[in-house]
Amino acid sequence: MKIRLRRAGFMLLDLAVVLAILLLIFLIQISIVHRNRVFKEQKQARQQMKWIAQAEELYYHDNGRYTDRLDKLSFYVRDKNTFVCPTTRELYRLWMDDVGRYTLESPGGHGSILSGDPDWSE
């Protein structure tokens, strides 16, 4: 009569499957966190561009013309970090065209605002 001993516990293959599942869950979680951070930075960049556009409109109301220099708008914003894109850490680009309108552009590729454009105030 043969007696078979049965081993209890995990086998090496079971442990590998569990580790693979845990790694997959970890990678999915990392990608979700990264995506949420990118969305947050994009939203913050768009909000800052709206604040700069509002400061530009206040400057126009006070001086009768727009400016192409961000430092002239510092009086109209609370924090000078408003002029820095959260994704690239570069200043937003602001310039004037031949007609006298301004264009504000994000260095991170989050869009632009043209004076008189009704979409930016939404």
DSSP file with accessible surface (Angstrom, degrees, kcal/mol):
  #  RESIDUE AA STRUCTURE BP1 BP2  ACC     N-H-->O    O-->H-N    N-H-->O    O-->H-N    TCO  KAPPA ALPHA  PHI   PSI    X-CA   Y-CA   Z-CA
    1    1 A M              0   0  226      0, 0.0     2,-0.4     0, 0.0     0, 0.0   0.000 360.0 360.0 360.0 126.6    0.0    0.0    0.0
    2    2 A K        -     0   0  199      2,-0.0     2,-0.5     0, 0.0     0, 0.0  -0.783 360.0-151.1 -95.9 138.7    1.3    3.3   -1.1
    3    3 A I        -     0   0  143     -2,-0.4     2,-0.5     2,-0.0     0, 0.0  -0.924   9.3-153.0-108.0 123.2    0.7    6.4    0.9
    4    4 A R        -     0   0  236     -2,-0.5     2,-0.5     2,-0.0    -2,-0.0  -0.858   7.3-145.4 -97.0 129.0    0.6    9.7   -1.1
    5    5 A L        -     0   0  161     -2,-0.5     2,-0.5     2,-0.0    -2,-0.0  -0.773  10.0-151.2 -91.4 132.1    1.6   12.8    0.7
    6    6 A R        -     0   0  239     -2,-0.5     2,-0.4     0, 0.0    -2,-0.0  -0.907   7.8-143.2-105.8 126.7   -0.4   15.9   -0.3
    7    7 A R        -     0   0  237     -2,-0.5     2,-0.3     2,-0.0    -2,-0.0  -0.735  12.1-149.5 -90.8 135.0    1.4   19.2    0.0
    8    8 A A        +     0   0  104     -2,-0.4     2,-0.2     2,-0.0    -1,-0.0  -0.709  52.8  46.1 -99.7 151.6   -0.7   22.1    1.1
    9    9 A G  S    S-     0   0   68     -2,-0.3     2,-0.2     2,-0.0    -2,-0.0  -0.638  91.7 -31.9 116.4-173.6    0.0   25.7    0.0
   10   10 A F        -     0   0  159     -2,-0.2     2,-0.2     4,-0.0    -2,-0.0  -0.551  48.0-142.1 -83.7 144.8    0.8   27.5   -3.1
   11   11 A M     >  -     0   0  131     -2,-0.2     4,-2.1     1,-0.1     5,-0.2  -0.571  33.1-103.6 -94.5 167.2    2.7   26.1   -6.0
   12   12 A L  H  > S+     0   0  145      1,-0.2     4,-2.1    -2,-0.2     5,-0.2   0.894 121.7  53.4 -61.4 -36.7    5.2   28.2   -7.9
   13   13 A L  H  > S+     0   0  122      1,-0.2     4,-2.2     2,-0.2    -1,-0.2   0.912 106.9  51.5 -67.1 -40.9    2.7   28.6  -10.8
   14   14 A D  H  > S+     0   0   72      1,-0.2     4,-2.2     2,-0.2    -1,-0.2   0.919 109.8  49.8 -61.2 -43.1    0.0   29.8   -8.5
   15   15 A L  H  X S+     0   0   82     -4,-2.1     4,-2.5     1,-0.2    -2,-0.2   0.908 109.1  51.9 -64.3 -39.2    2.3   32.4   -7.1
   16   16 A A  H  X S+     0   0   53     -4,-2.1     4,-2.3     2,-0.2    -1,-0.2   0.900 109.4  49.8 -64.8 -40.6    3.3   33.6  -10.6
   17   17 A V  H  X S+     0   0   76     -4,-2.2     4,-2.3     2,-0.2    -2,-0.2   0.936 111.2  48.8 -64.6 -43.5   -0.4   34.0  -11.6
   18   18 A V  H  X S+     0   0   65     -4,-2.2     4,-2.4     1,-0.2    -2,-0.2   0.932 112.2  48.5 -63.2 -42.9   -1.2   36.0   -8.5
   19   19 A L  H  X S+     0   0  101     -4,-2.5     4,-2.4     1,-0.2    -1,-0.2   0.895 110.0  52.0 -65.4 -38.3    1.8   38.2   -9.0
   20   20 A A  H  X S+     0   0   59     -4,-2.3     4,-2.3     2,-0.2    -1,-0.2   0.916 110.5  48.3 -64.4 -41.0    0.9   38.8  -12.7
   21   21 A I  H  X S+     0   0   91     -4,-2.3     4,-2.4     2,-0.2    -2,-0.2   0.928 112.1  48.8 -65.0 -44.2   -2.7   39.8  -11.7
   22   22 A L  H  X S+     0   0  100     -4,-2.4     4,-2.4     1,-0.2    -2,-0.2   0.904 110.8  50.7 -63.0 -39.6   -1.3   42.2   -9.1
   23   23 A L  H  X S+     0   0   99     -4,-2.4     4,-2.5     2,-0.2    -1,-0.2   0.918 109.5  50.8 -64.4 -41.4    1.1   43.7  -11.6
   24   24 A L  H  X S+     0   0  105     -4,-2.3     4,-2.2     2,-0.2    -2,-0.2   0.926 110.9  48.2 -62.6 -44.5   -1.7   44.2  -14.1
   25   25 A I  H  X S+     0   0   99     -4,-2.4     4,-2.3     1,-0.2    -2,-0.2   0.918 111.6  51.0 -61.9 -42.0   -3.9   45.9  -11.4
   26   26 A F  H  X S+     0   0  122     -4,-2.4     4,-2.4     1,-0.2    -2,-0.2   0.925 109.9  48.9 -62.3 -44.4   -0.9   48.1  -10.5
   27   27 A L  H  X S+     0   0   97     -4,-2.5     4,-2.1     2,-0.2    -1,-0.2   0.894 110.8  50.3 -65.7 -38.5   -0.3   49.2  -14.1
   28   28 A I  H  X S+     0   0   87     -4,-2.2     4,-2.1     2,-0.2    -1,-0.2   0.929 110.8  49.7 -64.2 -42.7   -3.9   50.0  -14.7
   29   29 A Q  H  X S+     0   0  108     -4,-2.3     4,-2.4     1,-0.2    -2,-0.2   0.912 109.2  51.8 -63.7 -41.1   -4.0   52.1  -11.5
   30   30 A I  H  X S+     0   0   85     -4,-2.4     4,-2.4     1,-0.2    -1,-0.2   0.912 109.5  49.7 -62.0 -43.2   -0.8   54.0  -12.6
   31   31 A S  H  X S+     0   0   67     -4,-2.1     4,-2.4     2,-0.2    -1,-0.2   0.894 110.3  50.4 -66.0 -36.4   -2.3   54.8  -16.0
   32   32 A I  H  X S+     0   0   57     -4,-2.1     4,-2.5     2,-0.2    -2,-0.2   0.928 110.8  48.7 -66.1 -43.2   -5.5   56.1  -14.4
   33   33 A V  H  X S+     0   0   78     -4,-2.4     4,-2.1     1,-0.2    -2,-0.2   0.925 112.6  48.7 -62.9 -42.9   -3.5   58.3  -12.0
   34   34 A H  H  X S+     0   0   98     -4,-2.4     4,-2.3     2,-0.2    -2,-0.2   0.929 111.2  49.5 -63.3 -45.2   -1.5   59.7  -14.9
   35   35 A R  H  X S+     0   0  126     -4,-2.4     4,-2.5     1,-0.2    -2,-0.2   0.923 110.6  50.1 -61.4 -42.4   -4.5   60.4  -17.0
   36   36 A N  H  X S+     0   0   82     -4,-2.5     4,-2.2     1,-0.2    -1,-0.2   0.887 109.6  51.4 -65.0 -36.1   -6.2   62.2  -14.2
   37   37 A R  H  X S+     0   0  122     -4,-2.1     4,-2.4     2,-0.2    -1,-0.2   0.921 110.2  48.9 -66.7 -41.0   -3.1   64.3  -13.6
   38   38 A V  H  X S+     0   0   42     -4,-2.3     4,-2.5     1,-0.2    -2,-0.2   0.932 111.6  48.9 -64.6 -43.9   -3.0   65.3  -17.3
   39   39 A F  H  X S+     0   0  111     -4,-2.5     4,-2.4     1,-0.2    -1,-0.2   0.900 110.7  51.3 -62.4 -39.7   -6.7   66.2  -17.3
   40   40 A K  H  X S+     0   0  151     -4,-2.2     4,-2.4     2,-0.2    -1,-0.2   0.920 110.8  47.7 -64.2 -42.7   -6.2   68.3  -14.2
   41   41 A E  H  X S+     0   0   39     -4,-2.4     4,-2.5     2,-0.2    -2,-0.2   0.900 111.7  50.3 -66.1 -39.5   -3.3   70.2  -15.7
   42   42 A Q  H  X S+     0   0   55     -4,-2.5     4,-2.4     2,-0.2    -2,-0.2   0.927 111.8  47.6 -63.8 -43.1   -5.2   70.8  -18.9
   43   43 A K  H  X S+     0   0  158     -4,-2.4     4,-2.2     1,-0.2    -2,-0.2   0.916 112.6  49.1 -64.4 -41.6   -8.2   72.2  -17.0
   44   44 A Q  H  X S+     0   0   88     -4,-2.4     4,-2.5     2,-0.2    -2,-0.2   0.907 110.2  51.4 -65.2 -39.6   -5.9   74.4  -14.9
   45   45 A A  H  X S+     0   0    0     -4,-2.5     4,-2.2     1,-0.2    -2,-0.2   0.926 110.8  47.6 -64.0 -43.7   -4.2   75.7  -18.1
   46   46 A R  H  X S+     0   0  121     -4,-2.4     4,-2.0     2,-0.2    -1,-0.2   0.901 111.7  50.8 -64.8 -39.1   -7.5   76.6  -19.7
   47   47 A Q  H  X S+     0   0   77     -4,-2.2     4,-2.1     2,-0.2    -2,-0.2   0.921 109.9  49.7 -64.8 -42.3   -8.7   78.3  -16.5
   48   48 A Q  H  X S+     0   0   12     -4,-2.5     4,-2.4     1,-0.2    -2,-0.2   0.898 108.1  53.5 -63.7 -38.8   -5.5   80.3  -16.3
   49   49 A M  H  X S+     0   0    6     -4,-2.2     4,-2.5     1,-0.2    -1,-0.2   0.901 108.0  50.6 -63.5 -37.6   -5.9   81.4  -19.9
   50   50 A K  H  X S+     0   0   61     -4,-2.0     4,-2.5     2,-0.2    -1,-0.2   0.906 109.4  50.9 -65.7 -39.7   -9.4   82.6  -19.1
   51   51 A W  H  X S+     0   0  111     -4,-2.1     4,-2.4     2,-0.2    -2,-0.2   0.909 110.9  48.2 -63.7 -40.7   -8.0   84.6  -16.2
   52   52 A I  H  X S+     0   0    0     -4,-2.4     4,-2.5     2,-0.2    -2,-0.2   0.918 111.3  50.6 -66.2 -40.1   -5.4   86.2  -18.4
   53   53 A A  H  X S+     0   0    0     -4,-2.5     4,-2.2     2,-0.2    -2,-0.2   0.909 110.5  49.4 -64.5 -39.0   -8.1   87.0  -21.1
   54   54 A Q  H  X S+     0   0   99     -4,-2.5     4,-2.3     2,-0.2    -1,-0.2   0.908 110.5  50.3 -66.2 -38.8  -10.2   88.6  -18.4
   55   55 A A  H  X S+     0   0    2     -4,-2.4     4,-2.5     2,-0.2    -2,-0.2   0.889 108.7  53.0 -64.1 -38.2   -7.2   90.6  -17.2
   56   56 A E  H  X S+     0   0    0     -4,-2.5     4,-2.4     2,-0.2    -2,-0.2   0.908 108.5  49.5 -63.1 -40.6   -6.6   91.7  -20.8
   57   57 A E  H  X S+     0   0   59     -4,-2.2     4,-2.3     2,-0.2    -2,-0.2   0.894 110.9  49.4 -66.3 -39.6  -10.2   92.9  -21.0
   58   58 A L  H  X S+     0   0   88     -4,-2.3     4,-2.0     2,-0.2    -2,-0.2   0.903 110.2  51.2 -64.5 -39.4   -9.9   94.8  -17.8
   59   59 A Y  H  X S+     0   0   18     -4,-2.5     4,-2.6     2,-0.2     6,-0.4   0.915 109.9  49.9 -62.4 -42.0   -6.6   96.4  -19.1
   60   60 A Y  H  X S+     0   0  105     -4,-2.4     4,-2.6     1,-0.2    -2,-0.2   0.913 108.9  52.4 -62.9 -41.0   -8.5   97.3  -22.3
   61   61 A H  H  < S+     0   0  150     -4,-2.3    -1,-0.2     1,-0.2    -2,-0.2   0.889 116.3  39.5 -62.9 -38.2  -11.3   98.9  -20.2
   62   62 A D  H  < S+     0   0   91     -4,-2.0    -2,-0.2    -5,-0.1    -1,-0.2   0.827 130.6  25.1 -80.0 -34.0   -8.8  101.0  -18.3
   63   63 A N  H  < S-     0   0   81     -4,-2.6    -3,-0.2     2,-0.3    -2,-0.2   0.502  95.1-121.9-114.5  -9.6   -6.4  102.0  -21.1
   64   64 A G  S  < S+     0   0   53     -4,-2.6     2,-0.3    -5,-0.3    -4,-0.2   0.581  86.0  60.4  79.4   7.6   -8.5  101.8  -24.3
   65   65 A R  S    S-     0   0  131     -6,-0.4    -2,-0.3    -5,-0.1     2,-0.2  -0.980  81.9-107.3-156.9 161.2   -6.2   99.2  -26.0
   66   66 A Y        -     0   0   33     34,-0.4     2,-0.3    -2,-0.3    -9,-0.1  -0.489  30.6-135.2 -86.6 163.6   -4.9   95.7  -25.4
   67   67 A T        -     0   0    1     -2,-0.2    28,-0.1   -11,-0.1    -7,-0.1  -0.850  10.9-154.1-117.0 156.4   -1.3   94.9  -24.4
   68   68 A D  S    S+     0   0   86     -2,-0.3     2,-0.5    34,-0.1    26,-0.2   0.182  73.9  85.6-110.5  15.8    1.1   92.3  -25.7
   69   69 A R    >   -     0   0  121      1,-0.1     3,-0.7    26,-0.1     4,-0.4  -0.968  62.0-155.2-121.9 127.1    3.1   92.1  -22.5
   70   70 A L  G >  S+     0   0   24     -2,-0.5     3,-1.5     1,-0.2     4,-0.4   0.822  92.1  66.0 -67.5 -31.4    2.1   89.8  -19.6
   71   71 A D  G >  S+     0   0   86      1,-0.3     3,-0.9     2,-0.2     4,-0.2   0.810  94.6  59.0 -66.0 -23.4    3.9   92.0  -17.0
   72   72 A K  G <  S+     0   0   75     -3,-0.7     3,-0.4     1,-0.2    -1,-0.3   0.701 103.3  54.0 -74.9 -16.0    1.4   94.8  -17.7
   73   73 A L  G X  S+     0   0    0     -3,-1.5     3,-1.5    -4,-0.4     4,-0.4   0.467  78.4  95.1 -93.9  -3.2   -1.4   92.5  -16.7
   74   74 A S  G X  S+     0   0   37     -3,-0.9     3,-0.8    -4,-0.4    -1,-0.2   0.781  77.5  61.8 -63.1 -24.7    0.1   91.5  -13.3
   75   75 A F  G 3  S+     0   0  168     -3,-0.4    -1,-0.3    -4,-0.2    -2,-0.1   0.799 103.7  50.6 -67.5 -26.2   -2.0   94.2  -11.6
   76   76 A Y  G <  S+     0   0   52     -3,-1.5     2,-0.3    -4,-0.1    -1,-0.2   0.424 102.9  65.3 -96.4  -2.1   -5.2   92.4  -12.7
   77   77 A V  S <  S-     0   0   23     -3,-0.8     3,-0.1    -4,-0.4   -25,-0.0  -0.889  71.4-137.7-119.8 155.0   -4.4   88.9  -11.5
   78   78 A R  S    S+     0   0  258     -2,-0.3     2,-0.4     1,-0.2    -1,-0.1   0.870  88.9  31.5 -76.1 -39.3   -3.9   87.7   -7.9
   79   79 A D    >   -     0   0   86      1,-0.1     3,-1.8     0, 0.0    -1,-0.2  -0.978  64.1-145.0-128.4 133.0   -0.9   85.4   -8.5
   80   80 A K  G >  S+     0   0  140     -2,-0.4     3,-1.4     1,-0.3    -1,-0.1   0.688  96.9  75.5 -70.3 -15.0    1.9   85.9  -11.1
   81   81 A N  G >  S+     0   0  102      1,-0.3     3,-1.5     2,-0.2    -1,-0.3   0.607  74.7  82.2 -69.5  -9.7    2.1   82.1  -11.5
   82   82 A T  G <  S+     0   0    9     -3,-1.8    -1,-0.3     1,-0.3    -2,-0.2   0.819  85.0  58.0 -60.8 -28.4   -1.1   82.6  -13.5
   83   83 A F  G <  S+     0   0   13     -3,-1.4     9,-2.0    -4,-0.2     2,-0.5   0.487  92.1  84.8 -82.7  -0.8    1.1   83.5  -16.4
   84   84 A V  B <  S-A   91   0A  38     -3,-1.5     7,-0.2     7,-0.2   -36,-0.0  -0.895  81.1-125.8-109.6 125.9    3.0   80.1  -16.2
   85   85 A C     >  -     0   0    0      5,-3.1     4,-1.9    -2,-0.5     5,-0.2  -0.476  14.5-141.6 -66.6 130.7    1.6   77.0  -18.0
   86   86 A P  T  4 S+     0   0    6      0, 0.0    -1,-0.1     0, 0.0   -44,-0.1   0.751  96.2  46.2 -69.9 -21.0    1.2   74.1  -15.5
   87   87 A T  T  4 S+     0   0   48    -46,-0.2   -45,-0.1     3,-0.1    -2,-0.0   0.882 127.4  21.3 -88.7 -40.5    2.3   71.5  -17.9
   88   88 A T  T  4 S-     0   0   48      2,-0.2     3,-0.1     0, 0.0    -1,-0.1   0.577  89.3-133.6-103.9 -13.1    5.4   73.1  -19.6
   89   89 A R     <  +     0   0  171     -4,-1.9     2,-0.3     1,-0.3    -5,-0.0   0.779  66.3 124.8  60.6  28.0    6.3   75.6  -16.9
   90   90 A E        -     0   0   99     -5,-0.2    -5,-3.1     1,-0.0    -1,-0.3  -0.785  69.0 -95.5-110.1 159.7    6.7   78.2  -19.7
   91   91 A L  B     -A   84   0A 105     -2,-0.3    -7,-0.2    -7,-0.2    -8,-0.1  -0.431  42.7-105.8 -70.4 146.8    5.0   81.6  -20.0
   92   92 A Y        -     0   0    6     -9,-2.0     2,-0.5    -2,-0.1    14,-0.2  -0.392  37.5-114.7 -65.6 151.7    1.8   81.8  -22.1
   93   93 A R  E     +B  105   0B 104     12,-2.7    12,-3.0    -2,-0.1     2,-0.4  -0.805  36.0 179.4 -95.8 129.9    2.4   83.5  -25.4
   94   94 A L  E     +B  104   0B  21     -2,-0.5     2,-0.3   -26,-0.2    10,-0.2  -0.997   9.4 155.9-131.8 125.6    0.6   86.8  -25.9
   95   95 A W  E     -B  103   0B 103      8,-1.9     8,-2.4    -2,-0.4     2,-0.3  -0.977  32.6-123.3-146.9 164.0    0.8   88.9  -29.1
   96   96 A M  E     -B  102   0B  54     -2,-0.3     6,-0.2     6,-0.2     2,-0.1  -0.790  19.0-144.7-106.8 148.3   -1.1   91.6  -31.0
   97   97 A D    >   -     0   0   45      4,-2.4     3,-0.7    -2,-0.3    -1,-0.0  -0.407  37.7 -91.6 -99.9-176.0   -2.3   91.4  -34.6
   98   98 A D  T 3  S+     0   0  174      1,-0.2    -1,-0.0    -2,-0.1    -2,-0.0   0.756 123.5  55.6 -68.6 -24.6   -2.5   94.2  -37.1
   99   99 A V  T 3  S-     0   0  115      2,-0.1    -1,-0.2     1,-0.0    -3,-0.0   0.690 120.3-103.6 -83.1 -18.2   -6.1   95.0  -36.2
  100  100 A G  S <  S+     0   0   34     -3,-0.7   -34,-0.4     1,-0.4     2,-0.3   0.558  77.9 129.5 104.9  11.2   -5.3   95.5  -32.5
  101  101 A R        -     0   0  104    -36,-0.1    -4,-2.4    14,-0.1    -1,-0.4  -0.671  50.3-130.1 -93.4 156.4   -6.6   92.2  -31.2
  102  102 A Y  E     -B   96   0B   1     -2,-0.3    13,-2.4    -6,-0.2     2,-0.4  -0.698  10.2-155.8-103.2 156.3   -4.7   90.0  -28.9
  103  103 A T  E     -BC  95 114B  22     -8,-2.4    -8,-1.9    -2,-0.3     2,-0.5  -0.999   5.7-164.1-128.8 128.0   -4.0   86.3  -29.2
  104  104 A L  E     -BC  94 113B   0      9,-3.0     9,-3.1    -2,-0.4     2,-0.4  -0.962  13.0-175.5-113.0 126.2   -3.2   84.2  -26.1
  105  105 A E  E     -BC  93 112B  67    -12,-3.0   -12,-2.7    -2,-0.5     7,-0.2  -0.962  23.2-128.5-128.6 142.2   -1.7   80.8  -26.7
  106  106 A S    >   -     0   0    4      5,-2.2     3,-1.4    -2,-0.4     5,-0.3  -0.715   8.0-148.7 -86.3 130.3   -0.7   78.0  -24.4
  107  107 A P  T 3  S+     0   0   20      0, 0.0    -1,-0.1     0, 0.0   -16,-0.1   0.720  97.9  61.6 -70.0 -16.0    2.8   76.6  -24.8
  108  108 A G  T 3  S-     0   0   29    -18,-0.1   -16,-0.0     3,-0.1   -63,-0.0   0.396 119.2-106.9 -89.5   3.5    1.5   73.2  -23.7
  109  109 A G  S <  S+     0   0   68     -3,-1.4     3,-0.1     2,-0.2    -4,-0.0   0.796  76.4 136.0  79.2  28.3   -0.9   72.9  -26.7
  110  110 A H  S    S-     0   0   21      1,-0.3     2,-0.2   -65,-0.0    -1,-0.1   0.220  70.2 -94.9 -93.6  13.4   -4.0   73.5  -24.7
  111  111 A G        -     0   0   40     -5,-0.3    -5,-2.2     2,-0.0    -1,-0.3  -0.522  38.5 -96.4 109.6-173.0   -5.5   75.9  -27.2
  112  112 A S  E     -C  105   0B  69     -7,-0.2     2,-0.4    -2,-0.2    -7,-0.2  -0.948  15.4-136.2-145.3 163.8   -5.6   79.7  -27.7
  113  113 A I  E     -C  104   0B  10     -9,-3.1    -9,-3.0    -2,-0.3     2,-0.4  -0.993  13.3-163.5-126.3 128.6   -7.8   82.6  -27.0
  114  114 A L  E >   -C  103   0B  57     -2,-0.4     3,-2.2   -11,-0.2   -11,-0.2  -0.925  32.6-107.0-110.1 133.8   -8.5   85.4  -29.6
  115  115 A S  T 3  S+     0   0    4    -13,-2.4   -14,-0.1    -2,-0.4   -62,-0.0  -0.324 107.0  23.8 -60.9 140.2   -9.9   88.6  -28.4
  116  116 A G  T 3  S+     0   0   68      1,-0.3    -1,-0.3     2,-0.0   -15,-0.0   0.366  87.6 132.1  85.3  -5.9  -13.6   89.0  -29.4
  117  117 A D    X   -     0   0   54     -3,-2.2     3,-0.9     1,-0.1     4,-0.4  -0.685  49.0-153.0 -79.9 121.1  -14.0   85.2  -29.7
  118  118 A P  G >  S+     0   0   94      0, 0.0     3,-0.5     0, 0.0     4,-0.2   0.708  84.8  69.8 -70.7 -15.2  -17.2   84.2  -27.9
  119  119 A D  G >  S+     0   0  100      1,-0.2     3,-1.3     2,-0.1    -2,-0.0   0.797  85.8  64.9 -73.1 -28.2  -16.0   80.7  -27.1
  120  120 A W  G <  S+     0   0   37     -3,-0.9    -1,-0.2     1,-0.2   -67,-0.1   0.799  95.0  58.2 -70.2 -24.5  -13.3   81.7  -24.5
  121  121 A S  G <         0   0   83     -3,-0.5    -1,-0.2    -4,-0.4    -2,-0.1   0.510 360.0 360.0 -86.2   0.6  -15.7   83.1  -22.0
  122  122 A E    <         0   0  156     -3,-1.3    -3,-0.0    -4,-0.2     0, 0.0  -0.393 360.0 360.0 -75.2 360.0  -17.7   79.8  -21.7
